[in-house]
Amino acid sequence: TQAHTTMKILVIGSGGREHALAWKLAQSERVTQVYVAPGNGGTALDEERLENLPITDLPTLCQWAQDNAIALTVVGPEAPLAAGVVDMFRAAGLRIFGPTQAAAQLESSKAFSKAFMQRHGIPTAAFDTFTDAAAAHAYVEQLGAPIVIKADGLAAGKGVVVATTLQEAHAAVADMLEANTFGVKHNGQARVVIEEFLQGEEASFMAVCNGQDVVALATSQDHKRLLTGDLGPNTGGMGAYSPAPVVTAEVHARAMREVILPTLKGMEKDGTPYTGFLYAGLMVDNQGQIKTLEFNCRMGDPETQPIMMRLKSDLFDLLWAATDTPANPNAKLLQDIDLQWDRRVALGVVVAAHGYPANPRTGEPITELPANSEEVKVFHAGTKLLDGTLQSSGGRVLCVTALAESAKQAQAQAYEAVNQVKLAGMQYRSDIGYRALIPTLNTTD
């Protein structure tokens, strides 16, 4: 049909995940232009099919998409999803890939997601939710340490404390409930989720959903701690690689059977069918048993970058199928799609700003970058183009990603490229992918 000849796509967001999605969408033969709103310095510099759109206000963006005949909108970050961007665009008759505001509660409310998992028998850690500090302190005593304390609501991956001692746990409860550091209110009260600490190795399991059907994406693993050796504070993610060896064929089948499919069925049963990217953070123990740590209603960042490097299939075709209605007799539906993956390993290293995560320094010029090639791609996150000069504008600045025959080679290639980045005060971990290199670490460290 004529609609397929000139497809204009809109990607909402400004991070590394959005750069990777836009870059991959622009490779589709059916796509003529990809707009990224608001985008970053990398999407501004990227190939001719990418263009930044300086609109962050959702109603204005929705009107713009209507006026400019946008064929498909893809939502990158969680905030617009939690704000109901999908409902708004759908109401305007626009095709958009992502969960509705009600479905996005799987991520936007930890209390909602834990109750959902409990209700539908999805394996997760023992937990309870508190607004009352005294009750929370009592539960900490009952479970003992190590223990996990989370501020309820969107805290950008930072409102989580893994307390190794009771003293640390009580301090976190006081901080989140009594001092309300994160300013997260539920009916006027701060709320925390406290859960048992799980032993094992984490993996990111992502899938594309259309309410009924699901297609799994390649597996990946990210590195949350700031410093080499998994030390230092938690961050939004300091690097990732794909595939994740911890997700064996058996673990993959179990994740689909015990987590992804029951989530899709449960959401449908609850009257909030789930469409969009679904990300399950899994903890895999030594026996290959899994528990769900969390759900995200979007792709992970930085996992998206290595996953997109490995995806050989057309991302636009996949997301078009995921937003098609079975009523269309010629529709290629999600269940008909068989994704092709590069068998090589992709590994991405995040280059972060000086002072990240607490006080990232921005506005530093990025004077040199490695050249992009088939095997190496620099995805931008916290960058902006100012008068033709690239500078840092956020905590996580770049994700330097390499594709190679083995995890070891991908790691060597990624770091060789990282060494070519010139940004004052930049910091990065030197061990991204270490679990894939030393299989013996897959114990309980």
C-alpha angles and dihedrals in degrees: 000000000000090000087069096058100069112026117177114194131197122206115192117214144050108235140095091273090057093047089053094047093046092047091052094044090051089060091066115106089220094057120085101175138009118202117198116202111231094342126176142248091287096053088046090055098038128108120306095271095066123081130171120232114200096215122116099157105100101214090049090048091049091052090047091052090052093047092048098045094240107192097201136006121204119197117216110180133048100238098071089045092052087047091057102252091152093054090048096050093044091051087055090053094253126141110238133169115221142073124289118252090261092050092044089066085087084080106019093058119041089189090055092049095048092049089047092052091047091049095049099039096247110158113252140142122287107264149158134201124230141186091168113081096205092054091046092052090050092052090051089055090048097051096036126203143341089053137154124236119190131184108229115241134035108324096158094250091301103093094082126100121188099200115202094187134040089240091057091047094052090048091053092050090050090048096049101035106026101032092026091212094176094049089225109155129190112189087339094312134099112241133198134195114214119194143172117270113249125215120218142060125309125231133180114230115189132182141175113236135188100185096274108027133049138197117198119226124214116291122252143174127217133200112232103181120087099227138058112270093034092284132137130037126334115263137183086270133300100209144332143201138202137246102034110214090207087070098074120180087265094051089046092054090046092050091053093045100041103031119013101041096041088050092053092046092044094051091049091048090050090054095251104100111201119237125168136039113336118199120191116191103211133195111210117196129204092272092053091251113145137213127186113242096183146328125238121195094216141037117294122253120247092014092068092065098061091037092055090047088058099042109104096174124084109272092200091056090051095050093041089055090047091055096042121107120233086229088077103087093205094047118130099217131209094256089059093059121101111185121218118214132194105246090219125097121256119202128183128196119200116224106207132194124257108276096021128179099020102033112002115195112228136186095056115143116244099217101177137027132177115256116262115242139162088279103035128048129173109212114197125222116156098026136111135188110234117182090335093310122114116225139168117264104168148026099269103046107175142359110214106202130190134186119209144148096268139018088251093054093043089052093049092048094047093051092046087057093044088056089062093058113103112201122137114246095004118164132195140160118260097208107058109153095019094138090059090052099048108042090182089071089070089093120093101294 
